[in-house]
């Protein structure tokens, strides 16, 4: 993977993450977030900017993770194999943490489902994109 592929992969993963989170959390499950108003900070342009920047950082970090580790376990050019890697990453890195957070934080259960779906599809997309740019 050269630097151009790394940068394009990181940007594509970051943008995909922004749209996936908007779709699941901002569009499909936002009404359930509103059921627990005392849990949430006010949404501002600043918070959206930080969230978008973090999505791009996630893209860079996931691309680096894929380059160093994932590429050794994914069949070259196989999106299905990449999705299996993304599913494994989701299970190891997000699933338990999100469920544990929902135990202690006053989230509506349906919002937790939305956050889990957003994370799942983010990791599936990230692994697929990194595989295609590798």
Beta strands, then each sheet from edge to edge (+ up, - down):
end
